[in-house]
Amino acid sequence: MVMNEVVAEVKIMRYLNTKTLNELAEIISNVEALVERAEGGELSSSIEEVLAVTARQLNWQLYLSQEINLECINSDWQGDKGGCAEIKGMLPVWKLSMERRSGKKIDSEFWAIYEYFCYVDRDIIVENTIALFNSYPEEYKPQFAMLPQIYPFLTGTIDVEREDYSLIVAYVDMMKREIENFRWLYERLADYKSKQILLRIVRFWFTFDTNDLNDLHENIYRDYFDLDLLDCDEKEVFVDCGAYIGDTVMDYLEIYGGKYRRIYCYEISPEIIEQAKQNLAGYDDVIFRRKGAGAASGSMFIDENSYKAGTRMASDGKVAVDVVALDEDIKEPVTVIKMDIEGAEQDALKGAKRHITEDKPRLLISTYHKPEDLFQIPRLIDSMREDYTYYLRFNGRGLWPCDHVLFAV
C-alpha cells in the first residue's frame, strides 16, 4: 500500500510528543517504509529532510544525543554519512533498543544506560553531564566541590567556580572502558534488589540526583551480614581485612551467636589494632595481624599521621607495615573473607587466589574505593571461580554513593 506522504509526515513529526514505546515503534515503522521508498526515488526532498530531523529526534529520545556512533555498533558500517543510507543503518539499532526496553521497567532502565555509553561519543556524554550539573540550583553545587575532602577515595572534583569537572570526566571515561563489564555484572546479579542498587549507583554518577540514594540504605541487616545471603556456624574461619577496631567481628559474634572456629583480623594501623584487641579480649582463637593484605608479600607505609578509619597504604611514609598474600599467611582453609581496605581489594583478592579456587569462601568485598571496582572486582573473582553467585547491598549515607558491598556466595 502506498503511504500518503502528508499522512506519513504528520505521523512521524508526532514523535515530538511521543512518550510510549508503542508510539515510538509506529514512528520507526513509518521511517522504515519511507526509507524504502526514498531508495526507489519515490520521495521528495522535503520528506528526506523530515526523515533526517526525525532520526535526530529518535536518537535524542532513545540515547540523549542527536548523533550516535554507528561504527562502534556495527563493524560492517561503511561510514556513510547523511541521507537515507545512514538512517537505514540506524533502523536495526532502533529496533533492538525497542526490543530491549519492552520488558520490565528496571531492565529497560539498564539498557538505556548501557546503550547511552555504547552508542554516544565520550565528549557528548561529558558535555551532557556538565550541562545537567550546571542546571541545578546554585546552593547545591558547593557541596560537590568539597567531595574530595569528604570522600578521600575520589580522584577528581566538580568545582564550578574553577571550571574543574575532572570527577565527571573520570567517571565517563571509566564507564566507556567498563561498559561490557557493566552489562556482564547486571546479567550476573542474582536478584532485582542488587540490580536496582547497581543502576541507582551508576545513574547517580551522571545525574547527581540524591533521591536515587535515599532509599537504598540497608535498614534490616547490618553491614556485611545479610542473613538472606550469609549463614554462619561453628565451622567458620572468618578473615576480616580492614578489621578497624573489631566492629565487624563484634557484629559477626552477636549476629551468629558467637559461633566460629577461628577469626583473623588484619589491620595496618598500630593504634587501631590495639583497640581491636581490647574490644575482642576474652574471645579465643581470634588472631590479630598488623599487616596489609596484598597480591604478594612485601612492605608498604601508612600514608596518614593520624590513625583512623580510612588509613591507606602508600609507597613511602614514616610508618612501615608488612604486606602479605592471604594464601601465604593463612595455611588452613577459610570460609568467609571480608575486605574493606581503601582500594587495595583487587590486590588482596589476587593474593587469596588459592583460597578462592580451593576453598570457595563467601566473599564480602567493598566495591566503592575505585570507580572501576564495582565492575572489575566481580570479574576478577569470576576469573578464579565461575560458580559464585553475586549480590550487591548498599550501606551508605551521604552525598556520594559509597559503602556498597559485593556478596559472592
Secondary structure, DSSP 8 states (H G I E B T S, - for coil): ----HHHHHHHHHGGGG--SHHHHHHHHHHHHHHHHHHHTT-S-HHHHHHHHHHHHHHHHHHHSSS---HHHH-TT-----SHHHHHHHHHHHHHHHHHHTTS-HHHHHHHHHHHHHHHS-HHHHHHHHHHHHHTS-GGGSHHHHTHHHH-TT-----BTTTTB-HHHHHHHHHHHHHHHHHHHHHHHBSSHHHHHHHHHHHHHHHH--THHHHTTS--SS-TT--TTT----TT-EEEEET-TTSHHHHHHHHHTTT--SEEEEE---HHHHHHHHHHTTT-TTEEEE-EEE-SSSEEEEE--SS--TT--EESS-SEEEEEE-HHHH--S--SEEEE--TT-HHHHHHTTHHHHHHH--EEEEE--SSTTHHHHHHHHHHHH-S---EEEEE---SSS---EEEEE-
